[in-house]
Amino acid sequence: MTEEETFWVFTHLLERILPPDYYAQMMGVNADTEYFKDVLLPTYLPDVSEHFKKYNFNSTFFCYNWFVCLF
């Protein structure tokens, strides 16, 4: 995929596939980070999830930026 094709795919994702309020009020990003913290992390990395719980570390601290960059 060329750089230009990648740009247009990214543009299509943002304008057509993601809901309009995903970025406007960050509702989609907040929902995705909570889902990551509550479902995905305990399911796929239970040891990491338990370690975070033990030290009362909120994983949304780092994954929030991931989701903003990814989407």
mmCIF file of the N, C-alpha and C atoms, coordinates in Angstrom:
data_MODEL
# 
_entry.id   MODEL 
# 
loop_
_atom_site.group_PDB 
_atom_site.id 
_atom_site.type_symbol 
_atom_site.label_atom_id 
_atom_site.label_alt_id 
_atom_site.label_comp_id 
_atom_site.label_asym_id 
_atom_site.label_entity_id 
_atom_site.label_seq_id 
_atom_site.pdbx_PDB_ins_code 
_atom_site.Cartn_x 
_atom_site.Cartn_y 
_atom_site.Cartn_z 
_atom_site.occupancy 
_atom_site.B_iso_or_equiv 
_atom_site.pdbx_formal_charge 
_atom_site.auth_seq_id 
_atom_site.auth_comp_id 
_atom_site.auth_asym_id 
_atom_site.auth_atom_id 
_atom_site.pdbx_PDB_model_num 
ATOM 1   N N  . MET A 1 1  ? 0.854   -1.173  0.000  1.00 0.00 ? 1  MET A N  1 
ATOM 2   C CA . MET A 1 1  ? 0.000   0.000   0.000  1.00 0.00 ? 1  MET A CA 1 
ATOM 3   C C  . MET A 1 1  ? 0.899   1.235   0.000  1.00 0.00 ? 1  MET A C  1 
ATOM 4   N N  . THR A 1 2  ? 0.609   2.164   -0.855 1.00 0.00 ? 2  THR A N  1 
ATOM 5   C CA . THR A 1 2  ? 1.403   3.388   -0.919 1.00 0.00 ? 2  THR A CA 1 
ATOM 6   C C  . THR A 1 2  ? 0.995   4.341   0.202  1.00 0.00 ? 2  THR A C  1 
ATOM 7   N N  . GLU A 1 3  ? 1.775   5.373   0.358  1.00 0.00 ? 3  GLU A N  1 
ATOM 8   C CA . GLU A 1 3  ? 1.480   6.372   1.391  1.00 0.00 ? 3  GLU A CA 1 
ATOM 9   C C  . GLU A 1 3  ? 0.144   7.062   1.113  1.00 0.00 ? 3  GLU A C  1 
ATOM 10  N N  . GLU A 1 4  ? -0.114  7.356   -0.141 1.00 0.00 ? 4  GLU A N  1 
ATOM 11  C CA . GLU A 1 4  ? -1.368  8.011   -0.490 1.00 0.00 ? 4  GLU A CA 1 
ATOM 12  C C  . GLU A 1 4  ? -2.566  7.094   -0.246 1.00 0.00 ? 4  GLU A C  1 
ATOM 13  N N  . GLU A 1 5  ? -2.445  5.829   -0.603 1.00 0.00 ? 5  GLU A N  1 
ATOM 14  C CA . GLU A 1 5  ? -3.528  4.869   -0.360 1.00 0.00 ? 5  GLU A CA 1 
ATOM 15  C C  . GLU A 1 5  ? -3.778  4.711   1.134  1.00 0.00 ? 5  GLU A C  1 
ATOM 16  N N  . THR A 1 6  ? -2.709  4.686   1.908  1.00 0.00 ? 6  THR A N  1 
ATOM 17  C CA . THR A 1 6  ? -2.845  4.590   3.359  1.00 0.00 ? 6  THR A CA 1 
ATOM 18  C C  . THR A 1 6  ? -3.582  5.799   3.919  1.00 0.00 ? 6  THR A C  1 
ATOM 19  N N  . PHE A 1 7  ? -3.251  6.966   3.422  1.00 0.00 ? 7  PHE A N  1 
ATOM 20  C CA . PHE A 1 7  ? -3.934  8.180   3.852  1.00 0.00 ? 7  PHE A CA 1 
ATOM 21  C C  . PHE A 1 7  ? -5.433  8.089   3.588  1.00 0.00 ? 7  PHE A C  1 
ATOM 22  N N  . TRP A 1 8  ? -5.813  7.640   2.383  1.00 0.00 ? 8  TRP A N  1 
ATOM 23  C CA . TRP A 1 8  ? -7.228  7.589   2.046  1.00 0.00 ? 8  TRP A CA 1 
ATOM 24  C C  . TRP A 1 8  ? -7.967  6.503   2.821  1.00 0.00 ? 8  TRP A C  1 
ATOM 25  N N  . VAL A 1 9  ? -7.306  5.409   3.135  1.00 0.00 ? 9  VAL A N  1 
ATOM 26  C CA . VAL A 1 9  ? -7.928  4.381   3.984  1.00 0.00 ? 9  VAL A CA 1 
ATOM 27  C C  . VAL A 1 9  ? -8.160  4.951   5.377  1.00 0.00 ? 9  VAL A C  1 
ATOM 28  N N  . PHE A 1 10 ? -7.163  5.636   5.913  1.00 0.00 ? 10 PHE A N  1 
ATOM 29  C CA . PHE A 1 10 ? -7.290  6.259   7.229  1.00 0.00 ? 10 PHE A CA 1 
ATOM 30  C C  . PHE A 1 10 ? -8.410  7.294   7.236  1.00 0.00 ? 10 PHE A C  1 
ATOM 31  N N  . THR A 1 11 ? -8.469  8.115   6.196  1.00 0.00 ? 11 THR A N  1 
ATOM 32  C CA . THR A 1 11 ? -9.523  9.113   6.075  1.00 0.00 ? 11 THR A CA 1 
ATOM 33  C C  . THR A 1 11 ? -10.902 8.450   6.038  1.00 0.00 ? 11 THR A C  1 
ATOM 34  N N  . HIS A 1 12 ? -11.007 7.386   5.280  1.00 0.00 ? 12 HIS A N  1 
ATOM 35  C CA . HIS A 1 12 ? -12.274 6.658   5.191  1.00 0.00 ? 12 HIS A CA 1 
ATOM 36  C C  . HIS A 1 12 ? -12.684 6.114   6.561  1.00 0.00 ? 12 HIS A C  1 
ATOM 37  N N  . LEU A 1 13 ? -11.717 5.561   7.298  1.00 0.00 ? 13 LEU A N  1 
ATOM 38  C CA . LEU A 1 13 ? -12.021 5.048   8.641  1.00 0.00 ? 13 LEU A CA 1 
ATOM 39  C C  . LEU A 1 13 ? -12.575 6.146   9.537  1.00 0.00 ? 13 LEU A C  1 
ATOM 40  N N  . LEU A 1 14 ? -11.905 7.285   9.535  1.00 0.00 ? 14 LEU A N  1 
ATOM 41  C CA . LEU A 1 14 ? -12.327 8.373   10.418 1.00 0.00 ? 14 LEU A CA 1 
ATOM 42  C C  . LEU A 1 14 ? -13.666 8.977   10.015 1.00 0.00 ? 14 LEU A C  1 
ATOM 43  N N  . GLU A 1 15 ? -13.880 9.131   8.730  1.00 0.00 ? 15 GLU A N  1 
ATOM 44  C CA . GLU A 1 15 ? -15.081 9.832   8.287  1.00 0.00 ? 15 GLU A CA 1 
ATOM 45  C C  . GLU A 1 15 ? -16.298 8.942   8.081  1.00 0.00 ? 15 GLU A C  1 
ATOM 46  N N  . ARG A 1 16 ? -16.099 7.682   7.796  1.00 0.00 ? 16 ARG A N  1 
ATOM 47  C CA . ARG A 1 16 ? -17.220 6.821   7.417  1.00 0.00 ? 16 ARG A CA 1 
ATOM 48  C C  . ARG A 1 16 ? -17.515 5.697   8.412  1.00 0.00 ? 16 ARG A C  1 
ATOM 49  N N  . ILE A 1 17 ? -16.489 5.135   9.017  1.00 0.00 ? 17 ILE A N  1 
ATOM 50  C CA . ILE A 1 17 ? -16.698 3.942   9.834  1.00 0.00 ? 17 ILE A CA 1 
ATOM 51  C C  . ILE A 1 17 ? -16.862 4.277   11.315 1.00 0.00 ? 17 ILE A C  1 
ATOM 52  N N  . LEU A 1 18 ? -15.980 5.121   11.857 1.00 0.00 ? 18 LEU A N  1 
ATOM 53  C CA . LEU A 1 18 ? -16.107 5.476   13.268 1.00 0.00 ? 18 LEU A CA 1 
ATOM 54  C C  . LEU A 1 18 ? -17.312 6.381   13.473 1.00 0.00 ? 18 LEU A C  1 
ATOM 55  N N  . PRO A 1 19 ? -18.012 6.222   14.572 1.00 0.00 ? 19 PRO A N  1 
ATOM 56  C CA . PRO A 1 19 ? -19.156 7.103   14.839 1.00 0.00 ? 19 PRO A CA 1 
ATOM 57  C C  . PRO A 1 19 ? -18.690 8.552   14.998 1.00 0.00 ? 19 PRO A C  1 
ATOM 58  N N  . PRO A 1 20 ? -19.546 9.499   14.689 1.00 0.00 ? 20 PRO A N  1 
ATOM 59  C CA . PRO A 1 20 ? -19.154 10.914  14.737 1.00 0.00 ? 20 PRO A CA 1 
ATOM 60  C C  . PRO A 1 20 ? -18.700 11.375  16.120 1.00 0.00 ? 20 PRO A C  1 
ATOM 61  N N  . ASP A 1 21 ? -19.217 10.801  17.168 1.00 0.00 ? 21 ASP A N  1 
ATOM 62  C CA . ASP A 1 21 ? -18.837 11.258  18.509 1.00 0.00 ? 21 ASP A CA 1 
ATOM 63  C C  . ASP A 1 21 ? -17.638 10.505  19.073 1.00 0.00 ? 21 ASP A C  1 
ATOM 64  N N  . TYR A 1 22 ? -16.980 9.677   18.262 1.00 0.00 ? 22 TYR A N  1 
ATOM 65  C CA . TYR A 1 22 ? -15.825 8.927   18.763 1.00 0.00 ? 22 TYR A CA 1 
ATOM 66  C C  . TYR A 1 22 ? -14.757 9.882   19.263 1.00 0.00 ? 22 TYR A C  1 
ATOM 67  N N  . TYR A 1 23 ? -14.498 10.941  18.499 1.00 0.00 ? 23 TYR A N  1 
ATOM 68  C CA . TYR A 1 23 ? -13.490 11.912  18.900 1.00 0.00 ? 23 TYR A CA 1 
ATOM 69  C C  . TYR A 1 23 ? -14.079 13.205  19.443 1.00 0.00 ? 23 TYR A C  1 
ATOM 70  N N  . ALA A 1 24 ? -15.247 13.561  19.006 1.00 0.00 ? 24 ALA A N  1 
ATOM 71  C CA . ALA A 1 24 ? -15.815 14.850  19.396 1.00 0.00 ? 24 ALA A CA 1 
ATOM 72  C C  . ALA A 1 24 ? -15.862 15.007  20.913 1.00 0.00 ? 24 ALA A C  1 
ATOM 73  N N  . GLN A 1 25 ? -16.393 14.012  21.593 1.00 0.00 ? 25 GLN A N  1 
ATOM 74  C CA . GLN A 1 25 ? -16.457 14.066  23.050 1.00 0.00 ? 25 GLN A CA 1 
ATOM 75  C C  . GLN A 1 25 ? -15.664 12.931  23.686 1.00 0.00 ? 25 GLN A C  1 
ATOM 76  N N  . MET A 1 26 ? -14.920 12.217  22.851 1.00 0.00 ? 26 MET A N  1 
ATOM 77  C CA . MET A 1 26 ? -14.057 11.111  23.291 1.00 0.00 ? 26 MET A CA 1 
ATOM 78  C C  . MET A 1 26 ? -14.844 9.971   23.932 1.00 0.00 ? 26 MET A C  1 
ATOM 79  N N  . MET A 1 27 ? -16.124 9.871   23.624 1.00 0.00 ? 27 MET A N  1 
ATOM 80  C CA . MET A 1 27 ? -16.944 8.803   24.198 1.00 0.00 ? 27 MET A CA 1 
ATOM 81  C C  . MET A 1 27 ? -16.476 7.440   23.719 1.00 0.00 ? 27 MET A C  1 
ATOM 82  N N  . GLY A 1 28 ? -16.153 7.320   22.440 1.00 0.00 ? 28 GLY A N  1 
ATOM 83  C CA . GLY A 1 28 ? -15.695 6.047   21.904 1.00 0.00 ? 28 GLY A CA 1 
ATOM 84  C C  . GLY A 1 28 ? -14.361 5.625   22.485 1.00 0.00 ? 28 GLY A C  1 
ATOM 85  N N  . VAL A 1 29 ? -13.450 6.574   22.620 1.00 0.00 ? 29 VAL A N  1 
ATOM 86  C CA . VAL A 1 29 ? -12.140 6.272   23.198 1.00 0.00 ? 29 VAL A CA 1 
ATOM 87  C C  . VAL A 1 29 ? -12.298 5.835   24.648 1.00 0.00 ? 29 VAL A C  1 
ATOM 88  N N  . ASN A 1 30 ? -13.140 6.523   25.397 1.00 0.00 ? 30 ASN A N  1 
ATOM 89  C CA . ASN A 1 30 ? -13.371 6.149   26.793 1.00 0.00 ? 30 ASN A CA 1 
ATOM 90  C C  . ASN A 1 30 ? -13.975 4.754   26.900 1.00 0.00 ? 30 ASN A C  1 
ATOM 91  N N  . ALA A 1 31 ? -14.928 4.455   26.046 1.00 0.00 ? 31 ALA A N  1 
ATOM 92  C CA . ALA A 1 31 ? -15.550 3.129   26.068 1.00 0.00 ? 31 ALA A CA 1 
ATOM 93  C C  . ALA A 1 31 ? -14.542 2.045   25.716 1.00 0.00 ? 31 ALA A C  1 
ATOM 94  N N  . ASP A 1 32 ? -13.708 2.294   24.716 1.00 0.00 ? 32 ASP A N  1 
ATOM 95  C CA . ASP A 1 32 ? -12.708 1.302   24.314 1.00 0.00 ? 32 ASP A CA 1 
ATOM 96  C C  . ASP A 1 32 ? -11.662 1.068   25.395 1.00 0.00 ? 32 ASP A C  1 
ATOM 97  N N  . THR A 1 33 ? -11.225 2.130   26.066 1.00 0.00 ? 33 THR A N  1 
ATOM 98  C CA . THR A 1 33 ? -10.227 1.937   27.123 1.00 0.00 ? 33 THR A CA 1 
ATOM 99  C C  . THR A 1 33 ? -10.811 1.184   28.314 1.00 0.00 ? 33 THR A C  1 
ATOM 100 N N  . GLU A 1 34 ? -12.057 1.443   28.637 1.00 0.00 ? 34 GLU A N  1 
ATOM 101 C CA . GLU A 1 34 ? -12.691 0.702   29.729 1.00 0.00 ? 34 GLU A CA 1 
ATOM 102 C C  . GLU A 1 34 ? -12.878 -0.771  29.361 1.00 0.00 ? 34 GLU A C  1 
ATOM 103 N N  . TYR A 1 35 ? -13.254 -1.031  28.131 1.00 0.00 ? 35 TYR A N  1 
ATOM 104 C CA . TYR A 1 35 ? -13.399 -2.411  27.664 1.00 0.00 ? 35 TYR A CA 1 
ATOM 105 C C  . TYR A 1 35 ? -12.052 -3.126  27.712 1.00 0.00 ? 35 TYR A C  1 
ATOM 106 N N  . PHE A 1 36 ? -11.006 -2.438  27.306 1.00 0.00 ? 36 PHE A N  1 
ATOM 107 C CA . PHE A 1 36 ? -9.661  -3.007  27.376 1.00 0.00 ? 36 PHE A CA 1 
ATOM 108 C C  . PHE A 1 36 ? -9.303  -3.369  28.808 1.00 0.00 ? 36 PHE A C  1 
ATOM 109 N N  . LYS A 1 37 ? -9.558  -2.442  29.724 1.00 0.00 ? 37 LYS A N  1 
ATOM 110 C CA . LYS A 1 37 ? -9.205  -2.639  31.126 1.00 0.00 ? 37 LYS A CA 1 
ATOM 111 C C  . LYS A 1 37 ? -10.043 -3.738  31.781 1.00 0.00 ? 37 LYS A C  1 
ATOM 112 N N  . ASP A 1 38 ? -11.337 -3.762  31.514 1.00 0.00 ? 38 ASP A N  1 
ATOM 113 C CA . ASP A 1 38 ? -12.242 -4.674  32.211 1.00 0.00 ? 38 ASP A CA 1 
ATOM 114 C C  . ASP A 1 38 ? -12.388 -6.042  31.560 1.00 0.00 ? 38 ASP A C  1 
ATOM 115 N N  . VAL A 1 39 ? -12.181 -6.139  30.235 1.00 0.00 ? 39 VAL A N  1 
ATOM 116 C CA . VAL A 1 39 ? -12.440 -7.400  29.531 1.00 0.00 ? 39 VAL A CA 1 
ATOM 117 C C  . VAL A 1 39 ? -11.183 -7.966  28.869 1.00 0.00 ? 39 VAL A C  1 
ATOM 118 N N  . LEU A 1 40 ? -10.570 -7.189  28.007 1.00 0.00 ? 40 LEU A N  1 
ATOM 119 C CA . LEU A 1 40 ? -9.461  -7.726  27.224 1.00 0.00 ? 40 LEU A CA 1 
ATOM 120 C C  . LEU A 1 40 ? -8.229  -8.049  28.058 1.00 0.00 ? 40 LEU A C  1 
ATOM 121 N N  . LEU A 1 41 ? -7.821  -7.138  28.906 1.00 0.00 ? 41 LEU A N  1 
ATOM 122 C CA . LEU A 1 41 ? -6.623  -7.359  29.717 1.00 0.00 ? 41 LEU A CA 1 
ATOM 123 C C  . LEU A 1 41 ? -6.773  -8.572  30.640 1.00 0.00 ? 41 LEU A C  1 
ATOM 124 N N  . PRO A 1 42 ? -7.866  -8.707  31.395 1.00 0.00 ? 42 PRO A N  1 
ATOM 125 C CA . PRO A 1 42 ? -8.010  -9.904  32.241 1.00 0.00 ? 42 PRO A CA 1 
ATOM 126 C C  . PRO A 1 42 ? -8.137  -11.201 31.434 1.00 0.00 ? 42 PRO A C  1 
ATOM 127 N N  . THR A 1 43 ? -8.699  -11.128 30.243 1.00 0.00 ? 43 THR A N  1 
ATOM 128 C CA . THR A 1 43 ? -8.888  -12.326 29.437 1.00 0.00 ? 43 THR A CA 1 
ATOM 129 C C  . THR A 1 43 ? -7.579  -12.811 28.828 1.00 0.00 ? 43 THR A C  1 
ATOM 130 N N  . TYR A 1 44 ? -6.822  -11.898 28.241 1.00 0.00 ? 44 TYR A N  1 
ATOM 131 C CA . TYR A 1 44 ? -5.633  -12.280 27.494 1.00 0.00 ? 44 TYR A CA 1 
ATOM 132 C C  . TYR A 1 44 ? -4.330  -12.157 28.274 1.00 0.00 ? 44 TYR A C  1 
ATOM 133 N N  . LEU A 1 45 ? -4.302  -11.298 29.281 1.00 0.00 ? 45 LEU A N  1 
ATOM 134 C CA . LEU A 1 45 ? -3.107  -11.133 30.113 1.00 0.00 ? 45 LEU A CA 1 
ATOM 135 C C  . LEU A 1 45 ? -3.512  -11.076 31.588 1.00 0.00 ? 45 LEU A C  1 
ATOM 136 N N  . PRO A 1 46 ? -4.003  -12.186 32.123 1.00 0.00 ? 46 PRO A N  1 
ATOM 137 C CA . PRO A 1 46 ? -4.505  -12.157 33.498 1.00 0.00 ? 46 PRO A CA 1 
ATOM 138 C C  . PRO A 1 46 ? -3.432  -11.838 34.531 1.00 0.00 ? 46 PRO A C  1 
ATOM 139 N N  . ASP A 1 47 ? -2.202  -12.251 34.309 1.00 0.00 ? 47 ASP A N  1 
ATOM 140 C CA . ASP A 1 47 ? -1.130  -11.946 35.266 1.00 0.00 ? 47 ASP A CA 1 
ATOM 141 C C  . ASP A 1 47 ? -0.861  -10.444 35.329 1.00 0.00 ? 47 ASP A C  1 
ATOM 142 N N  . VAL A 1 48 ? -0.840  -9.814  34.180 1.00 0.00 ? 48 VAL A N  1 
ATOM 143 C CA . VAL A 1 48 ? -0.628  -8.364  34.129 1.00 0.00 ? 48 VAL A CA 1 
ATOM 144 C C  . VAL A 1 48 ? -1.806  -7.648  34.782 1.00 0.00 ? 48 VAL A C  1 
ATOM 145 N N  . SER A 1 49 ? -3.002  -8.112  34.496 1.00 0.00 ? 49 SER A N  1 
ATOM 146 C CA . SER A 1 49 ? -4.193  -7.512  35.084 1.00 0.00 ? 49 SER A CA 1 
ATOM 147 C C  . SER A 1 49 ? -4.163  -7.598  36.611 1.00 0.00 ? 49 SER A C  1 
ATOM 148 N N  . GLU A 1 50 ? -3.803  -8.748  37.123 1.00 0.00 ? 50 GLU A N  1 
ATOM 149 C CA . GLU A 1 50 ? -3.710  -8.922  38.582 1.00 0.00 ? 50 GLU A CA 1 
ATOM 150 C C  . GLU A 1 50 ? -2.612  -8.050  39.176 1.00 0.00 ? 50 GLU A C  1 
ATOM 151 N N  . HIS A 1 51 ? -1.505  -7.936  38.487 1.00 0.00 ? 51 HIS A N  1 
ATOM 152 C CA . HIS A 1 51 ? -0.410  -7.093  38.959 1.00 0.00 ? 51 HIS A CA 1 
ATOM 153 C C  . HIS A 1 51 ? -0.857  -5.631  39.040 1.00 0.00 ? 51 HIS A C  1 
ATOM 154 N N  . PHE A 1 52 ? -1.585  -5.183  38.021 1.00 0.00 ? 52 PHE A N  1 
ATOM 155 C CA . PHE A 1 52 ? -2.115  -3.817  38.031 1.00 0.00 ? 52 PHE A CA 1 
ATOM 156 C C  . PHE A 1 52 ? -3.084  -3.621  39.192 1.00 0.00 ? 52 PHE A C  1 
ATOM 157 N N  . LYS A 1 53 ? -3.935  -4.602  39.434 1.00 0.00 ? 53 LYS A N  1 
ATOM 158 C CA . LYS A 1 53 ? -4.897  -4.501  40.533 1.00 0.00 ? 53 LYS A CA 1 
ATOM 159 C C  . LYS A 1 53 ? -4.182  -4.482  41.880 1.00 0.00 ? 53 LYS A C  1 
ATOM 160 N N  . LYS A 1 54 ? -3.146  -5.290  42.008 1.00 0.00 ? 54 LYS A N  1 
ATOM 161 C CA . LYS A 1 54 ? -2.390  -5.371  43.261 1.00 0.00 ? 54 LYS A CA 1 
ATOM 162 C C  . LYS A 1 54 ? -1.811  -4.007  43.647 1.00 0.00 ? 54 LYS A C  1 
ATOM 163 N N  . TYR A 1 55 ? -1.318  -3.276  42.658 1.00 0.00 ? 55 TYR A N  1 
ATOM 164 C CA . TYR A 1 55 ? -0.703  -1.978  42.922 1.00 0.00 ? 55 TYR A CA 1 
ATOM 165 C C  . TYR A 1 55 ? -1.635  -0.800  42.598 1.00 0.00 ? 55 TYR A C  1 
ATOM 166 N N  . ASN A 1 56 ? -2.914  -1.123  42.365 1.00 0.00 ? 56 ASN A N  1 
ATOM 167 C CA . ASN A 1 56 ? -3.932  -0.112  42.094 1.00 0.00 ? 56 ASN A CA 1 
ATOM 168 C C  . ASN A 1 56 ? -3.522  0.824   40.957 1.00 0.00 ? 56 ASN A C  1 
ATOM 169 N N  . PHE A 1 57 ? -3.054  0.204   39.871 1.00 0.00 ? 57 PHE A N  1 
ATOM 170 C CA . PHE A 1 57 ? -2.635  0.947   38.685 1.00 0.00 ? 57 PHE A CA 1 
ATOM 171 C C  . PHE A 1 57 ? -3.729  0.877   37.635 1.00 0.00 ? 57 PHE A C  1 
ATOM 172 N N  . ASN A 1 58 ? -4.123  2.017   37.127 1.00 0.00 ? 58 ASN A N  1 
ATOM 173 C CA . ASN A 1 58 ? -5.177  2.079   36.119 1.00 0.00 ? 58 ASN A CA 1 
ATOM 174 C C  . ASN A 1 58 ? -4.550  1.991   34.730 1.00 0.00 ? 58 ASN A C  1 
ATOM 175 N N  . SER A 1 59 ? -4.848  0.929   33.998 1.00 0.00 ? 59 SER A N  1 
ATOM 176 C CA . SER A 1 59 ? -4.243  0.724   32.686 1.00 0.00 ? 59 SER A CA 1 
ATOM 177 C C  . SER A 1 59 ? -4.710  1.744   31.660 1.00 0.00 ? 59 SER A C  1 
ATOM 178 N N  . THR A 1 60 ? -5.791  2.441   31.928 1.00 0.00 ? 60 THR A N  1 
ATOM 179 C CA . THR A 1 60 ? -6.230  3.462   30.973 1.00 0.00 ? 60 THR A CA 1 
ATOM 180 C C  . THR A 1 60 ? -5.229  4.612   30.898 1.00 0.00 ? 60 THR A C  1 
ATOM 181 N N  . PHE A 1 61 ? -4.357  4.690   31.880 1.00 0.00 ? 61 PHE A N  1 
ATOM 182 C CA . PHE A 1 61 ? -3.311  5.714   31.887 1.00 0.00 ? 61 PHE A CA 1 
ATOM 183 C C  . PHE A 1 61 ? -2.465  5.641   30.620 1.00 0.00 ? 61 PHE A C  1 
ATOM 184 N N  . PHE A 1 62 ? -2.118  4.434   30.180 1.00 0.00 ? 62 PHE A N  1 
ATOM 185 C CA . PHE A 1 62 ? -1.292  4.311   28.986 1.00 0.00 ? 62 PHE A CA 1 
ATOM 186 C C  . PHE A 1 62 ? -2.087  3.914   27.736 1.00 0.00 ? 62 PHE A C  1 
ATOM 187 N N  . CYS A 1 63 ? -3.166  3.170   27.886 1.00 0.00 ? 63 CYS A N  1 
ATOM 188 C CA . CYS A 1 63 ? -3.862  2.705   26.682 1.00 0.00 ? 63 CYS A CA 1 
ATOM 189 C C  . CYS A 1 63 ? -4.758  3.789   26.080 1.00 0.00 ? 63 CYS A C  1 
ATOM 190 N N  . TYR A 1 64 ? -5.074  4.825   26.821 1.00 0.00 ? 64 TYR A N  1 
ATOM 191 C CA . TYR A 1 64 ? -5.861  5.930   26.271 1.00 0.00 ? 64 TYR A CA 1 
ATOM 192 C C  . TYR A 1 64 ? -5.145  6.541   25.072 1.00 0.00 ? 64 TYR A C  1 
ATOM 193 N N  . ASN A 1 65 ? -3.855  6.792   25.221 1.00 0.00 ? 65 ASN A N  1 
ATOM 194 C CA . ASN A 1 65 ? -3.078  7.351   24.114 1.00 0.00 ? 65 ASN A CA 1 
ATOM 195 C C  . ASN A 1 65 ? -2.987  6.371   22.939 1.00 0.00 ? 65 ASN A C  1 
ATOM 196 N N  . TRP A 1 66 ? -2.923  5.098   23.228 1.00 0.00 ? 66 TRP A N  1 
ATOM 197 C CA . TRP A 1 66 ? -2.877  4.088   22.162 1.00 0.00 ? 66 TRP A CA 1 
ATOM 198 C C  . TRP A 1 66 ? -4.124  4.168   21.306 1.00 0.00 ? 66 TRP A C  1 
ATOM 199 N N  . PHE A 1 67 ? -5.274  4.216   21.954 1.00 0.00 ? 67 PHE A N  1 
ATOM 200 C CA . PHE A 1 67 ? -6.517  4.243   21.196 1.00 0.00 ? 67 PHE A CA 1 
ATOM 201 C C  . PHE A 1 67 ? -6.685  5.536   20.407 1.00 0.00 ? 67 PHE A C  1 
ATOM 202 N N  . VAL A 1 68 ? -6.245  6.641   20.960 1.00 0.00 ? 68 VAL A N  1 
ATOM 203 C CA . VAL A 1 68 ? -6.331  7.897   20.231 1.00 0.00 ? 68 VAL A CA 1 
ATOM 204 C C  . VAL A 1 68 ? -5.431  7.825   18.993 1.00 0.00 ? 68 VAL A C  1 
ATOM 205 N N  . CYS A 1 69 ? -4.228  7.275   19.144 1.00 0.00 ? 69 CYS A N  1 
ATOM 206 C CA . CYS A 1 69 ? -3.315  7.159   17.996 1.00 0.00 ? 69 CYS A CA 1 
ATOM 207 C C  . CYS A 1 69 ? -3.801  6.104   17.009 1.00 0.00 ? 69 CYS A C  1 
ATOM 208 N N  . LEU A 1 70 ? -4.325  5.007   17.509 1.00 0.00 ? 70 LEU A N  1 
ATOM 209 C CA . LEU A 1 70 ? -4.752  3.924   16.641 1.00 0.00 ? 70 LEU A CA 1 
ATOM 210 C C  . LEU A 1 70 ? -5.964  4.300   15.797 1.00 0.00 ? 70 LEU A C  1 
ATOM 211 N N  . PHE A 1 71 ? -6.910  4.948   16.429 1.00 0.00 ? 71 PHE A N  1 
ATOM 212 C CA . PHE A 1 71 ? -8.133  5.313   15.716 1.00 0.00 ? 71 PHE A CA 1 
ATOM 213 C C  . PHE A 1 71 ? -8.150  6.769   15.370 1.00 0.00 ? 71 PHE A C  1 
# 
